[in-house]
Amino acid sequence: MRRIVITVLSGIALVSLGSLASAATLKKEPAMGALKEGQRVLVDDGSCPKGQIKEVIGGNHTSVGGSKQTLRQRRCIPRR
């Protein structure tokens, strides 16, 4: 389990580093606890209306090992 978490976090870090000028676009939402607090990713999973994409903002909730009660946020935003 620990190896999987490290692999997921490493992958997200590489995606983030490779796209400093633009947000990372993923096909599915990262696992809970995989995003840092405030980290933003774009998720193209088809859940938003046409012409929009889901923006996911990482939280820091105690239920996933964080130290605060900050929940992950999701919203649909216009595609760029």
C-alpha positions in Angstrom: 0.0 0.0 0.0 2.8 2.4 0.9 4.5 1.7 -2.4 1.3 2.5 -4.3 0.9 5.8 -2.5 4.5 6.8 -3.2 4.1 5.9 -6.8 0.9 7.9 -7.2 2.5 10.9 -5.4 5.6 10.7 -7.6 3.5 10.6 -10.7 1.5 13.6 -9.7 4.7 15.4 -8.8 6.1 14.7 -12.2 2.9 15.8 -14.0 2.9 19.0 -11.9 6.6 19.8 -12.6 6.1 19.2 -16.3 3.2 21.6 -16.5 4.1 24.6 -14.5 2.8 26.9 -17.2 -0.5 25.0 -17.5 -2.6 22.9 -15.2 -2.3 19.1 -15.4 -5.3 17.5 -17.1 -6.1 14.0 -15.8 -8.7 11.4 -16.9 -9.8 10.6 -13.4 -9.6 12.3 -10.0 -6.5 11.5 -7.9 -7.0 9.4 -4.8 -7.9 11.1 -1.5 -4.7 12.4 0.1 -2.8 12.4 -3.1 -3.1 16.2 -3.7 -1.4 18.8 -1.5 -3.5 21.4 0.2 -4.4 24.0 -2.4 -2.9 22.1 -5.4 -5.2 22.3 -8.4 -5.6 19.8 -11.2 -8.0 19.6 -14.1 -10.0 16.4 -14.5 -11.6 15.5 -17.9 -13.9 12.7 -16.7 -17.0 13.8 -18.5 -18.8 14.9 -15.4 -19.1 18.6 -16.4 -21.3 20.1 -19.2 -20.0 20.6 -22.7 -17.3 23.3 -22.9 -16.3 22.9 -19.2 -13.8 20.9 -17.3 -13.7 19.8 -13.6 -11.2 21.7 -11.4 -10.1 19.8 -8.2 -8.4 21.7 -5.4 -6.6 19.6 -2.8 -7.6 19.7 0.8 -6.0 18.6 4.1 -8.7 16.7 5.9 -8.0 14.6 9.0 -9.9 11.6 7.5 -7.1 11.1 4.9 -4.2 11.8 7.2 -4.2 15.6 7.1 -4.0 18.0 10.0 -6.9 20.2 9.3 -10.6 20.0 8.4 -10.1 21.4 4.9 -12.1 19.4 2.3 -11.2 18.8 -1.3 -13.1 21.2 -3.6 -14.6 20.4 -7.0 -16.2 22.8 -9.6 -16.7 23.0 -13.3 -14.9 25.8 -15.1 -14.8 26.9 -18.7 -12.2 25.2 -20.9 -9.3 27.4 -22.0 
